[in-house]
Amino acid sequence: MVYPNLAAGQKQYADLKAAVAAAGRDLDSVAVAPACYVNVAETAGQAEEKRAFTESLAKPVDAVVLLSEALNFDFASKDMDSEFTDAELARLSWTGFKDRIVQLSGKPNPTIRDFVQFSGRGTTREFPNFTGTPKQVADQMEEWFEGRGCDGFVLVASQYPASFEDFTRLVVPELQRRGLYHRDYAGATLRENLGLARPGIGTWKEAR
């Protein structure tokens, strides 16, 4: 899931869960986990410095390359301010991504520049960016979780491996104190730890 903000996340979360229910599936068996960036430090100022430094490294050409990869279209084949034709938009492989740019730009036929600007691709603006002290970051993540914007998160590193190390050292203990993060593992496999049942052989055929 790619959510530009909590309001959009809540809407997409509700729409997806409604579709799951309409399909006769168990809501708890489908977890919604949007990607997010985390910039955390002992002080809010230090966290903001991390975020600003990372954002300063991004260039528009990065977005052009990554958009081409994600949407299976050569974004360098068009001028930055040329609009996509209806036929070109129909060729883009990620329909939800395209629809989000159309919605955010307010244009039925966005330009390459619109895709670069409104997608945030290649920057730390593409996903929710939780920045601050451990308490502030935990507050932001808890707001999304308790506000029915998601069931969890996929942590994306803006600095590698520092982002994962900082999150584990600073944010995880705060989330554990709030009862929002486990202290022990439920099993030996990812499926067990995500609380997902193991489907039987041929179950997918029966569902159809």
C-alpha positions in Angstrom: 0.0 0.0 0.0 1.2 3.5 -0.8 -0.6 6.2 1.3 0.2 9.9 0.9 -1.4 10.7 4.2 -3.6 9.3 7.0 -6.9 10.4 5.5 -6.1 8.6 2.3 -4.9 5.6 4.2 -8.1 5.4 6.2 -10.2 5.5 3.1 -8.2 2.9 1.2 -8.1 0.7 4.3 -11.9 0.9 4.7 -12.4 0.2 1.0 -10.1 -2.8 1.0 -11.6 -4.3 4.1 -15.1 -3.8 2.7 -14.0 -5.7 -0.5 -12.5 -8.5 1.6 -15.8 -8.8 3.6 -17.8 -8.8 0.3 -15.7 -11.6 -1.0 -16.5 -13.7 2.1 -13.0 -13.7 3.5 -11.9 -13.3 7.1 -11.0 -9.6 7.7 -8.2 -10.6 10.1 -6.6 -12.8 7.5 -5.8 -9.8 5.3 -3.3 -7.4 6.8 -2.8 -3.9 5.4 0.7 -2.6 6.0 1.8 0.6 4.2 5.4 1.4 3.7 6.8 4.2 5.8 10.1 6.1 6.5 11.2 6.8 10.1 13.7 9.4 11.1 14.2 9.1 14.8 16.8 10.5 17.2 17.2 11.4 20.9 16.0 15.0 20.0 13.5 16.3 17.5 16.2 18.6 16.0 18.5 15.7 15.3 15.7 13.7 13.7 14.8 16.7 11.5 18.4 17.0 10.4 18.4 13.4 9.3 15.3 13.9 7.3 16.5 17.1 5.7 19.9 15.5 4.7 18.2 12.5 3.1 15.7 14.7 1.2 18.5 16.9 -0.1 20.0 14.0 -1.9 17.0 13.3 -4.2 17.0 14.5 -7.8 14.2 14.5 -10.4 16.1 12.0 -12.5 15.9 9.5 -9.7 12.1 9.7 -9.8 12.1 9.3 -13.6 14.1 6.1 -13.4 12.1 4.6 -10.5 8.8 5.6 -12.1 9.9 3.8 -15.3 10.7 0.7 -13.4 7.4 0.7 -11.4 5.0 1.5 -14.2 6.7 -0.3 -17.1 6.9 2.8 -19.2 10.0 4.8 -20.3 9.4 8.1 -18.6 12.6 9.5 -20.3 10.9 9.2 -23.7 8.7 12.2 -23.0 9.4 15.9 -22.2 8.9 16.7 -18.5 5.9 18.9 -19.3 4.2 16.8 -21.9 0.9 15.2 -21.0 0.3 11.5 -21.1 -2.2 10.5 -23.8 -5.2 8.3 -22.8 -3.5 5.4 -24.7 -0.2 5.9 -22.7 -2.1 6.0 -19.4 -3.8 2.8 -20.3 -0.4 1.1 -20.8 0.8 1.9 -17.3 1.1 -1.3 -15.4 0.2 0.0 -11.9 -3.4 1.3 -12.2 -3.7 2.3 -8.5 -0.5 4.4 -8.7 -1.7 6.1 -11.9 -5.1 6.8 -10.3 -3.5 8.4 -7.3 -1.5 10.8 -9.5 -4.6 11.7 -11.5 -6.4 12.4 -8.2 -3.6 14.4 -6.5 -2.8 16.5 -9.6 -6.4 17.1 -10.5 -5.6 16.4 -14.2 -7.1 13.5 -16.2 -3.9 13.5 -18.3 -0.9 14.3 -16.0 2.5 15.3 -17.2 5.8 13.6 -16.4 6.5 16.4 -14.0 3.2 15.7 -12.3 4.2 12.1 -11.8 7.5 13.2 -10.3 6.0 15.8 -8.1 2.9 14.0 -6.8 4.3 10.5 -6.5 7.3 11.5 -4.4 9.1 8.6 -6.1 12.8 8.5 -5.3 12.3 10.7 -2.2 11.3 10.2 1.4 8.0 11.9 0.6 6.6 8.9 -1.2 5.5 7.2 1.9 4.4 8.5 5.4 7.5 9.9 7.1 7.5 9.6 10.8 10.1 12.0 12.2 11.0 13.0 15.8 11.9 11.5 19.2 11.0 7.9 20.0 7.9 9.1 21.7 6.9 11.4 18.8 7.4 8.6 16.2 5.5 6.1 18.3 2.6 8.7 18.7 2.5 9.1 14.9 2.5 5.3 14.2 -0.1 4.7 16.9 -2.4 7.4 15.4 -2.3 5.5 12.1 -2.9 2.1 13.8 -5.6 3.1 16.2 -7.2 5.3 13.6 -7.8 2.3 11.3 -5.4 3.5 8.7 -3.4 0.2 8.8 -2.7 -3.1 10.6 1.0 -2.5 10.7 3.9 -1.0 8.7 6.7 -2.0 6.3 9.7 0.0 7.4 11.8 1.4 4.5 15.3 2.5 5.2 16.2 6.1 4.3 19.7 5.4 5.7 21.1 1.9 5.6 21.5 0.1 8.0 21.1 3.1 10.4 17.4 3.4 9.9 16.7 -0.2 11.1 19.2 0.1 13.9 17.8 3.4 15.2 14.2 2.1 15.0 15.1 -1.1 16.9 17.1 0.8 19.5 14.8 3.8 20.0 11.2 3.1 18.8 10.6 -0.6 19.5 11.0 -0.2 23.3 8.5 2.7 23.2 6.0 0.7 21.2 6.5 -2.3 23.5 5.8 -0.1 26.6 2.5 0.8 24.9 1.6 -2.9 24.1 1.8 -2.2 20.4 4.8 -4.4 19.6 5.4 -7.9 20.6 8.1 -8.9 23.2 8.2 -12.6 22.1 7.9 -14.3 18.7 4.8 -16.4 18.2 6.6 -19.1 16.1 9.5 -19.9 13.9 8.1 -18.7 10.6 7.0 -15.4 9.2 3.5 -16.7 8.7 3.2 -17.7 12.4 4.5 -14.3 13.5 2.1 -12.4 11.3 -0.8 -14.5 12.7 -1.7 -16.0 9.3 -3.2 -19.5 9.1 -1.5 -22.0 6.8 -3.9 -22.8 4.0 -4.6 -26.4 3.1 -3.6 -27.9 -0.2 -6.1 -27.0 -2.9 -7.9 -24.4 -0.7 -7.6 -21.8 -3.4 -9.6 -24.0 -5.8 -12.4 -24.4 -3.2 -12.5 -20.6 -2.7 -13.1 -20.1 -6.4 
